Amino acid sequence: MGIQDFVDTNQIRTAIEGYCGREIAQKAHLEETKETFDLLESFLKQQKEALEQESVTAFFEADMQFHIQLVSHIANRELNNLFGTYMYRMRNLALHSLHVPGRMEKTYQEHLEIFENMKQGNMIQTYESIVYHMESPRNISIDED
């Protein structure tokens, strides 16, 4: 994937996840959203365990599930299909960025911030924390390739 393809793909993913995260935050009080929070929390626990075990592969899988759940909560088939295409394209780059020292810990902390903002119903902070999270590994991947 060329640099421009990477940038384009990352921008689309950011737009999709930012929208979905904002929608989840807006509906934080609903029962269906609480179920999503339970799933997201389980993925955060898996990430923490993988971080403690220094397992990039296990961390990566929980990381992907966290992002997939953000989008699948919206239950928009077109968004899910589009997102799936872009997740496939970003898979190797995401895995690469997690091998950078400190990136797994930073990713975990960013996910915690996204999660807490959504749970508190803070739509603006949720969106901003997702944008920040999506831009962080972009710089790693572009700088090191």
N, CA, C and O atoms as a DFTB+ gen file, in Angstrom:
580 C
 N C O
     1  1       0.849      -1.173       0.000
     2  2       0.000       0.000       0.000
     3  2       0.894       1.235       0.000
     4  3       1.782       1.367       0.842
     5  1       0.655       2.132      -0.944
     6  2       1.421       3.366      -1.016
     7  2       1.005       4.328       0.086
     8  3      -0.008       4.130       0.757
     9  1       1.806       5.373       0.257
    10  2       1.538       6.337       1.323
    11  2       0.173       7.001       1.142
    12  3      -0.575       7.145       2.109
    13  1      -0.160       7.407      -0.087
    14  2      -1.451       8.063      -0.292
    15  2      -2.613       7.111      -0.025
    16  3      -3.631       7.517       0.535
    17  1      -2.467       5.843      -0.425
    18  2      -3.504       4.850      -0.128
    19  2      -3.677       4.699       1.389
    20  3      -4.795       4.610       1.896
    21  1      -2.553       4.673       2.090
    22  2      -2.588       4.559       3.542
    23  2      -3.316       5.752       4.160
    24  3      -4.180       5.578       5.020
    25  1      -2.971       6.954       3.727
    26  2      -3.595       8.169       4.260
    27  2      -5.093       8.162       3.968
    28  3      -5.903       8.453       4.849
    29  1      -5.458       7.830       2.731
    30  2      -6.876       7.795       2.355
    31  2      -7.647       6.782       3.193
    32  3      -8.731       7.075       3.697
    33  1      -7.080       5.595       3.337
    34  2      -7.716       4.528       4.114
    35  2      -7.876       4.944       5.570
    36  3      -8.930       4.725       6.167
    37  1      -6.853       5.532       6.132
    38  2      -6.901       5.944       7.525
    39  2      -7.940       7.048       7.739
    40  3      -8.623       7.068       8.763
    41  1      -8.057       7.958       6.782
    42  2      -9.054       9.019       6.906
    43  2     -10.470       8.448       6.885
    44  3     -11.332       8.898       7.640
    45  1     -10.711       7.474       6.036
    46  2     -12.038       6.859       5.967
    47  2     -12.342       6.114       7.263
    48  3     -13.437       6.233       7.813
    49  1     -11.369       5.346       7.748
    50  2     -11.563       4.637       9.018
    51  2     -11.840       5.617      10.152
    52  3     -12.711       5.370      10.986
    53  1     -11.110       6.721      10.187
    54  2     -11.299       7.725      11.232
    55  2     -12.709       8.305      11.161
    56  3     -13.367       8.481      12.187
    57  1     -13.166       8.597       9.954
    58  2     -14.512       9.147       9.782
    59  2     -15.571       8.157      10.263
    60  3     -16.503       8.530      10.976
    61  1     -15.422       6.915       9.876
    62  2     -16.398       5.892      10.274
    63  2     -16.385       5.684      11.782
    64  3     -17.435       5.729      12.424
    65  1     -15.210       5.459      12.350
    66  2     -15.130       5.187      13.782
    67  2     -15.511       6.405      14.617
    68  3     -16.133       6.274      15.671
    69  1     -15.133       7.590      14.138
    70  2     -15.519       8.816      14.849
    71  2     -17.025       8.969      14.910
    72  3     -17.581       9.293      15.959
    73  1     -17.683       8.736      13.790
    74  2     -19.142       8.811      13.741
    75  2     -19.769       7.772      14.677
    76  3     -20.657       8.089      15.468
    77  1     -19.297       6.543      14.576
    78  2     -19.870       5.462      15.382
    79  2     -19.648       5.701      16.871
    80  3     -20.558       5.494      17.674
    81  1     -18.454       6.133      17.241
    82  2     -18.170       6.428      18.643
    83  2     -19.057       7.536      19.181
    84  3     -19.543       7.457      20.310
    85  1     -19.269       8.567      18.374
    86  2     -20.146       9.673      18.767
    87  2     -21.582       9.189      18.968
    88  3     -22.257       9.595      19.914
    89  1     -22.037       8.324      18.076
    90  2     -23.385       7.757      18.202
    91  2     -23.526       6.920      19.469
    92  3     -24.551       6.984      20.148
    93  1     -22.507       6.141      19.783
    94  2     -22.538       5.333      21.006
    95  2     -22.597       6.240      22.228
    96  3     -23.378       5.998      23.148
    97  1     -21.770       7.285      22.237
    98  2     -21.771       8.220      23.370
    99  2     -23.136       8.886      23.527
   100  3     -23.616       9.074      24.645
   101  1     -23.753       9.240      22.414
   102  2     -25.056       9.895      22.451
   103  2     -26.120       8.980      23.062
   104  3     -27.080       9.452      23.671
   105  1     -25.940       7.675      22.894
   106  2     -26.933       6.708      23.380
   107  2     -26.400       5.891      24.557
   108  3     -26.816       4.752      24.770
   109  1     -25.482       6.478      25.312
   110  2     -24.826       5.773      26.419
   111  2     -25.825       5.267      27.460
   112  3     -25.553       4.280      28.144
   113  1     -26.945       5.913      27.583
   114  2     -27.939       5.558      28.607
   115  2     -28.841       4.388      28.209
   116  3     -29.562       3.861      29.057
   117  1     -28.817       3.973      26.950
   118  2     -29.706       2.911      26.482
   119  2     -29.180       1.521      26.843
   120  3     -27.971       1.310      26.941
   121  1     -30.096       0.585      27.037
   122  2     -29.723      -0.785      27.413
   123  2     -28.860      -1.447      26.340
   124  3     -27.876      -2.110      26.666
   125  1     -29.214      -1.278      25.072
   126  2     -28.439      -1.889      23.983
   127  2     -26.998      -1.361      23.974
   128  3     -26.071      -2.085      23.609
   129  1     -26.820      -0.124      24.369
   130  2     -25.480       0.456      24.427
   131  2     -24.699      -0.114      25.603
   132  3     -23.485      -0.301      25.515
   133  1     -25.383      -0.384      26.688
   134  2     -24.717      -0.989      27.857
   135  2     -24.148      -2.370      27.489
   136  3     -23.087      -2.759      27.977
   137  1     -24.848      -3.086      26.644
   138  2     -24.331      -4.377      26.174
   139  2     -23.049      -4.177      25.368
   140  3     -22.099      -4.950      25.499
   141  1     -23.029      -3.144      24.542
   142  2     -21.820      -2.825      23.780
   143  2     -20.689      -2.439      24.723
   144  3     -19.542      -2.833      24.513
   145  1     -21.007      -1.670      25.760
   146  2     -19.982      -1.303      26.744
   147  2     -19.396      -2.545      27.421
   148  3     -18.193      -2.612      27.670
   149  1     -20.245      -3.518      27.714
   150  2     -19.751      -4.759      28.309
   151  2     -18.772      -5.467      27.379
   152  3     -17.733      -5.960      27.818
   153  1     -19.108      -5.513      26.097
   154  2     -18.211      -6.143      25.116
   155  2     -16.901      -5.364      24.993
   156  3     -15.820      -5.955      24.987
   157  1     -17.001      -4.048      24.896
   158  2     -15.790      -3.225      24.787
   159  2     -14.904      -3.398      26.013
   160  3     -13.680      -3.471      25.906
   161  1     -15.535      -3.461      27.167
   162  2     -14.772      -3.651      28.406
   163  2     -14.050      -5.000      28.404
   164  3     -12.922      -5.099      28.886
   165  1     -14.693      -6.032      27.866
   166  2     -14.043      -7.345      27.802
   167  2     -12.840      -7.303      26.858
   168  3     -11.827      -7.955      27.113
   169  1     -12.947      -6.544      25.778
   170  2     -11.803      -6.414      24.868
   171  2     -10.677      -5.612      25.522
   172  3      -9.499      -5.886      25.290
   173  1     -11.039      -4.629      26.332
   174  2     -10.013      -3.877      27.070
   175  2      -9.295      -4.779      28.072
   176  3      -8.081      -4.670      28.242
   177  1     -10.026      -5.659      28.729
   178  2      -9.398      -6.601      29.669
   179  2      -8.444      -7.535      28.921
   180  3      -7.349      -7.828      29.403
   181  1      -8.865      -7.998      27.747
   182  2      -7.994      -8.858      26.936
   183  2      -6.737      -8.104      26.518
   184  3      -5.643      -8.670      26.505
   185  1      -6.892      -6.841      26.179
   186  2      -5.727      -6.040      25.802
   187  2      -4.770      -5.886      26.976
   188  3      -3.554      -6.005      26.820
   189  1      -5.328      -5.622      28.147
   190  2      -4.480      -5.458      29.329
   191  2      -3.704      -6.742      29.630
   192  3      -2.512      -6.700      29.934
   193  1      -4.391      -7.878      29.542
   194  2      -3.717      -9.163      29.772
   195  2      -2.621      -9.396      28.736
   196  3      -1.521      -9.829      29.080
   197  1      -2.917      -9.111      27.482
   198  2      -1.923      -9.298      26.422
   199  2      -0.748      -8.354      26.620
   200  3       0.398      -8.721      26.362
   201  1      -1.028      -7.149      27.073
   202  2       0.031      -6.183      27.350
   203  2       0.943      -6.692      28.460
   204  3       2.167      -6.609      28.358
   205  1       0.334      -7.220      29.519
   206  2       1.116      -7.760      30.637
   207  2       1.946      -8.967      30.214
   208  3       3.040      -9.186      30.734
   209  1       1.427      -9.748      29.272
   210  2       2.139     -10.931      28.774
   211  2       3.060     -10.595      27.594
   212  3       3.777     -11.456      27.085
   213  1       3.025      -9.339      27.178
   214  2       3.808      -8.873      26.029
   215  2       3.507      -9.676      24.766
   216  3       4.405      -9.995      23.986
   217  1       2.236      -9.994      24.582
   218  2       1.796     -10.751      23.412
   219  2       1.198      -9.796      22.385
   220  3       0.049      -9.374      22.510
   221  1       1.989      -9.464      21.373
   222  2       1.521      -8.551      20.329
   223  2       0.336      -9.161      19.581
   224  3      -0.623      -8.459      19.262
   225  1       0.397     -10.448      19.305
   226  2      -0.681     -11.108      18.553
   227  2      -2.004     -11.057      19.313
   228  3      -3.030     -10.692      18.738
   229  1      -1.995     -11.415      20.589
   230  2      -3.222     -11.387      21.394
   231  2      -3.727      -9.951      21.544
   232  3      -4.932      -9.704      21.488
   233  1      -2.813      -9.014      21.733
   234  2      -3.204      -7.616      21.857
   235  2      -3.856      -7.141      20.568
   236  3      -4.896      -6.482      20.588
   237  1      -3.233      -7.484      19.453
   238  2      -3.743      -7.089      18.141
   239  2      -5.166      -7.595      17.918
   240  3      -6.024      -6.850      17.445
   241  1      -5.418      -8.851      18.255
   242  2      -6.756      -9.420      18.055
   243  2      -7.801      -8.691      18.901
   244  3      -8.891      -8.395      18.413
   245  1      -7.478      -8.399      20.160
   246  2      -8.406      -7.660      21.022
   247  2      -8.580      -6.224      20.525
   248  3      -9.666      -5.653      20.615
   249  1      -7.512      -5.661      20.009
   250  2      -7.552      -4.315      19.425
   251  2      -8.525      -4.281      18.246
   252  3      -9.368      -3.389      18.153
   253  1      -8.403      -5.250      17.355
   254  2      -9.293      -5.308      16.190
   255  2     -10.742      -5.479      16.626
   256  3     -11.635      -4.836      16.073
   257  1     -10.983      -6.340      17.613
   258  2     -12.345      -6.564      18.096
   259  2     -12.942      -5.291      18.704
   260  3     -14.135      -5.026      18.551
   261  1     -12.115      -4.515      19.387
   262  2     -12.564      -3.243      19.956
   263  2     -13.083      -2.335      18.837
   264  3     -14.172      -1.772      18.942
   265  1     -12.302      -2.199      17.775
   266  2     -12.686      -1.319      16.665
   267  2     -13.900      -1.866      15.911
   268  3     -14.790      -1.106      15.530
   269  1     -13.934      -3.152      15.702
   270  2     -15.065      -3.770      15.002
   271  2     -16.356      -3.548      15.798
   272  3     -17.400      -3.261      15.213
   273  1     -16.292      -3.678      17.113
   274  2     -17.480      -3.490      17.946
   275  2     -17.984      -2.056      17.888
   276  3     -19.194      -1.828      17.900
   277  1     -17.075      -1.085      17.827
   278  2     -17.503       0.318      17.707
   279  2     -18.425       0.492      16.504
   280  3     -19.470       1.136      16.590
   281  1     -18.017      -0.094      15.389
   282  2     -18.768       0.075      14.146
   283  2     -19.996      -0.826      14.105
   284  3     -21.060      -0.395      13.664
   285  1     -19.867      -2.057      14.552
   286  2     -20.992      -2.978      14.444
   287  2     -22.156      -2.581      15.352
   288  3     -23.296      -2.964      15.092
   289  1     -21.885      -1.824      16.406
   290  2     -22.965      -1.366      17.292
   291  2     -24.015      -0.566      16.519
   292  3     -25.202      -0.631      16.840
   293  1     -23.596       0.171      15.524
   294  2     -24.508       1.042      14.770
   295  2     -25.491       0.216      13.936
   296  3     -26.565       0.703      13.583
   297  1     -25.130      -1.021      13.622
   298  2     -25.988      -1.933      12.854
   299  2     -26.362      -1.368      11.488
   300  3     -27.503      -1.478      11.039
   301  1     -25.370      -0.764      10.843
   302  2     -25.550      -0.256       9.487
   303  2     -24.740      -1.167       8.573
   304  3     -23.509      -1.127       8.590
   305  1     -25.409      -1.974       7.788
   306  2     -24.739      -2.969       6.957
   307  2     -23.713      -2.338       6.007
   308  3     -22.624      -2.881       5.821
   309  1     -24.053      -1.214       5.418
   310  2     -23.126      -0.551       4.485
   311  2     -21.869      -0.072       5.205
   312  3     -20.760      -0.239       4.698
   313  1     -22.038       0.519       6.375
   314  2     -20.869       0.953       7.153
   315  2     -20.016      -0.245       7.543
   316  3     -18.789      -0.186       7.463
   317  1     -20.653      -1.325       7.963
   318  2     -19.911      -2.527       8.339
   319  2     -19.114      -3.083       7.165
   320  3     -17.954      -3.461       7.329
   321  1     -19.720      -3.135       5.991
   322  2     -19.023      -3.642       4.808
   323  2     -17.852      -2.746       4.426
   324  3     -16.752      -3.231       4.162
   325  1     -18.088      -1.458       4.397
   326  2     -17.032      -0.503       4.055
   327  2     -15.898      -0.589       5.077
   328  3     -14.723      -0.622       4.713
   329  1     -16.259      -0.625       6.343
   330  2     -15.269      -0.701       7.411
   331  2     -14.454      -1.991       7.316
   332  3     -13.236      -1.977       7.493
   333  1     -15.123      -3.091       7.038
   334  2     -14.427      -4.375       6.901
   335  2     -13.378      -4.331       5.812
   336  3     -12.288      -4.879       5.974
   337  1     -13.694      -3.687       4.710
   338  2     -12.733      -3.540       3.610
   339  2     -11.496      -2.774       4.068
   340  3     -10.367      -3.160       3.766
   341  1     -11.719      -1.699       4.792
   342  2     -10.592      -0.876       5.224
   343  2      -9.818      -1.511       6.368
   344  3      -8.606      -1.324       6.474
   345  1     -10.500      -2.254       7.219
   346  2      -9.776      -2.955       8.289
   347  2      -8.826      -3.987       7.687
   348  3      -7.703      -4.157       8.161
   349  1      -9.274      -4.662       6.660
   350  2      -8.413      -5.649       5.990
   351  2      -7.179      -4.968       5.423
   352  3      -6.071      -5.492       5.543
   353  1      -7.357      -3.815       4.811
   354  2      -6.244      -3.088       4.213
   355  2      -5.253      -2.585       5.265
   356  3      -4.057      -2.480       4.995
   357  1      -5.748      -2.277       6.453
   358  2      -4.896      -1.693       7.492
   359  2      -4.274      -2.732       8.418
   360  3      -3.423      -2.396       9.242
   361  1      -4.683      -3.968       8.294
   362  2      -4.272      -5.025       9.223
   363  2      -2.756      -5.115       9.408
   364  3      -2.271      -5.088      10.539
   365  1      -2.013      -5.219       8.324
   366  2      -0.557      -5.360       8.437
   367  2       0.103      -4.119       9.019
   368  3       1.047      -4.218       9.802
   369  1      -0.398      -2.952       8.634
   370  2       0.178      -1.723       9.170
   371  2      -0.104      -1.579      10.661
   372  3       0.750      -1.122      11.421
   373  1      -1.303      -1.972      11.073
   374  2      -1.641      -1.902      12.491
   375  2      -0.763      -2.857      13.297
   376  3      -0.263      -2.503      14.365
   377  1      -0.585      -4.049      12.784
   378  2       0.263      -5.027      13.464
   379  2       1.704      -4.520      13.549
   380  3       2.365      -4.677      14.576
   381  1       2.178      -3.921      12.476
   382  2       3.526      -3.332      12.454
   383  2       3.670      -2.265      13.543
   384  3       4.668      -2.247      14.262
   385  1       2.681      -1.378      13.666
   386  2       2.796      -0.274      14.627
   387  2       2.824      -0.785      16.067
   388  3       3.433      -0.149      16.927
   389  1       2.180      -1.916      16.345
   390  2       2.158      -2.453      17.709
   391  2       3.510      -3.021      18.128
   392  3       3.740      -3.233      19.318
   393  1       4.401      -3.270      17.186
   394  2       5.747      -3.739      17.519
   395  2       6.675      -2.592      17.937
   396  3       7.763      -2.827      18.462
   397  1       6.240      -1.359      17.700
   398  2       7.047      -0.204      18.115
   399  2       7.001      -0.127      19.637
   400  3       5.919      -0.164      20.222
   401  1       8.166      -0.019      20.289
   402  2       8.188       0.025      21.755
   403  2       7.250       1.096      22.312
   404  3       7.293       2.255      21.899
   405  1       6.402       0.684      23.261
   406  2       5.479       1.595      23.923
   407  2       4.142       1.770      23.223
   408  3       3.217       2.342      23.800
   409  1       4.023       1.288      21.988
   410  2       2.786       1.517      21.235
   411  2       1.612       0.706      21.790
   412  3       0.484       1.199      21.790
   413  1       1.842      -0.513      22.257
   414  2       0.735      -1.290      22.827
   415  2       0.171      -0.576      24.056
   416  3      -1.046      -0.460      24.201
   417  1       1.038      -0.102      24.930
   418  2       0.596       0.616      26.134
   419  2      -0.168       1.879      25.748
   420  3      -1.212       2.176      26.328
   421  1       0.344       2.611      24.783
   422  2      -0.315       3.846      24.340
   423  2      -1.677       3.529      23.733
   424  3      -2.654       4.232      23.992
   425  1      -1.744       2.474      22.928
   426  2      -3.013       2.061      22.324
   427  2      -4.021       1.706      23.409
   428  3      -5.181       2.113      23.342
   429  1      -3.585       0.954      24.398
   430  2      -4.465       0.570      25.504
   431  2      -5.003       1.815      26.213
   432  3      -6.201       1.916      26.478
   433  1      -4.119       2.753      26.515
   434  2      -4.539       3.988      27.201
   435  2      -5.507       4.794      26.335
   436  3      -6.469       5.365      26.849
   437  1      -5.264       4.844      25.040
   438  2      -6.163       5.561      24.128
   439  2      -7.533       4.886      24.071
   440  3      -8.559       5.566      24.036
   441  1      -7.552       3.569      24.061
   442  2      -8.820       2.843      24.069
   443  2      -9.581       3.099      25.370
   444  3     -10.799       3.277      25.351
   445  1      -8.875       3.117      26.490
   446  2      -9.522       3.426      27.769
   447  2     -10.167       4.810      27.732
   448  3     -11.287       4.994      28.209
   449  1      -9.459       5.768      27.168
   450  2      -9.994       7.132      27.082
   451  2     -11.239       7.178      26.195
   452  3     -12.229       7.821      26.543
   453  1     -11.185       6.500      25.059
   454  2     -12.352       6.434      24.166
   455  2     -13.528       5.814      24.916
   456  3     -14.639       6.344      24.896
   457  1     -13.274       4.701      25.569
   458  2     -14.302       3.976      26.302
   459  2     -14.940       4.848      27.382
   460  3     -16.165       4.923      27.481
   461  1     -14.115       5.501      28.184
   462  2     -14.637       6.335      29.273
   463  2     -15.439       7.514      28.729
   464  3     -16.481       7.861      29.286
   465  1     -14.970       8.124      27.660
   466  2     -15.711       9.237      27.062
   467  2     -17.066       8.778      26.541
   468  3     -18.067       9.474      26.712
   469  1     -17.101       7.618      25.909
   470  2     -18.385       7.100      25.416
   471  2     -19.323       6.803      26.571
   472  3     -20.497       7.172      26.539
   473  1     -18.802       6.135      27.593
   474  2     -19.634       5.761      28.745
   475  2     -20.222       6.982      29.445
   476  3     -21.343       6.941      29.953
   477  1     -19.462       8.050      29.465
   478  2     -19.929       9.292      30.097
   479  2     -20.878      10.073      29.175
   480  3     -21.445      11.087      29.581
   481  1     -21.044       9.601      27.948
   482  2     -21.938      10.282      27.018
   483  2     -21.348      11.548      26.428
   484  3     -22.078      12.402      25.926
   485  1     -20.034      11.673      26.487
   486  2     -19.373      12.874      25.989
   487  2     -19.042      12.700      24.502
   488  3     -17.996      12.160      24.144
   489  1     -19.945      13.165      23.656
   490  2     -19.811      12.948      22.212
   491  2     -18.583      13.640      21.626
   492  3     -17.869      13.041      20.821
   493  1     -18.330      14.860      22.005
   494  2     -17.212      15.620      21.426
   495  2     -15.883      15.003      21.838
   496  3     -15.006      14.802      20.998
   497  1     -15.725      14.700      23.127
   498  2     -14.471      14.097      23.595
   499  2     -14.274      12.701      23.012
   500  3     -13.145      12.294      22.737
   501  1     -15.367      11.971      22.823
   502  2     -15.267      10.654      22.195
   503  2     -14.702      10.799      20.798
   504  3     -13.753      10.110      20.425
   505  1     -15.287      11.694      20.031
   506  2     -14.830      11.907      18.652
   507  2     -13.360      12.337      18.631
   508  3     -12.563      11.802      17.861
   509  1     -13.013      13.295      19.469
   510  2     -11.631      13.800      19.504
   511  2     -10.644      12.707      19.914
   512  3      -9.552      12.620      19.353
   513  1     -11.018      11.874      20.884
   514  2     -10.099      10.821      21.326
   515  2      -9.939       9.740      20.247
   516  3      -8.874       9.133      20.136
   517  1     -10.984       9.500      19.458
   518  2     -10.868       8.549      18.351
   519  2      -9.952       9.111      17.266
   520  3      -9.096       8.396      16.745
   521  1     -10.124      10.371      16.930
   522  2      -9.260      10.988      15.911
   523  2      -7.803      10.932      16.364
   524  3      -6.920      10.575      15.584
   525  1      -7.554      11.284      17.626
   526  2      -6.185      11.233      18.148
   527  2      -5.626       9.809      18.057
   528  3      -4.491       9.605      17.625
   529  1      -6.430       8.837      18.465
   530  2      -5.998       7.438      18.444
   531  2      -5.671       6.979      17.026
   532  3      -4.685       6.272      16.817
   533  1      -6.466       7.362      16.081
   534  2      -6.256       6.935      14.701
   535  2      -5.036       7.611      14.075
   536  3      -4.386       7.029      13.206
   537  1      -4.723       8.819      14.502
   538  2      -3.585       9.527      13.925
   539  2      -2.251       9.103      14.516
   540  3      -1.224       9.223      13.847
   541  1      -2.234       8.612      15.743
   542  2      -0.978       8.237      16.394
   543  2      -0.186       7.178      15.629
   544  3       0.984       7.419      15.330
   545  1      -0.754       6.024      15.295
   546  2       0.031       5.020      14.581
   547  2       0.291       5.393      13.137
   548  3       1.206       4.851      12.518
   549  1      -0.490       6.303      12.589
   550  2      -0.247       6.746      11.209
   551  2       1.154       7.330      11.086
   552  3       1.874       7.053      10.127
   553  1       1.531       8.141      12.069
   554  2       2.856       8.736      12.035
   555  2       3.954       7.691      12.174
   556  3       5.005       7.810      11.545
   557  1       3.723       6.679      12.982
   558  2       4.693       5.587      13.131
   559  2       4.849       4.865      11.807
   560  3       5.965       4.654      11.332
   561  1       3.732       4.489      11.217
   562  2       3.768       3.683       9.991
   563  2       4.384       4.446       8.825
   564  3       5.152       3.877       8.050
   565  1       4.060       5.709       8.697
   566  2       4.600       6.501       7.592
   567  2       6.078       6.772       7.822
   568  3       6.889       6.663       6.902
   569  1       6.426       7.130       9.065
   570  2       7.813       7.481       9.363
   571  2       8.766       6.303       9.210
   572  3       9.923       6.491       8.835
   573  1       8.299       5.096       9.493
   574  2       9.203       3.954       9.525
   575  2       9.218       3.145       8.233
   576  3      10.028       2.228       8.097
   577  1       8.348       3.458       7.291
   578  2       8.319       2.703       6.035
   579  2       9.141       3.379       4.962
   580  3       9.226       2.878       3.841
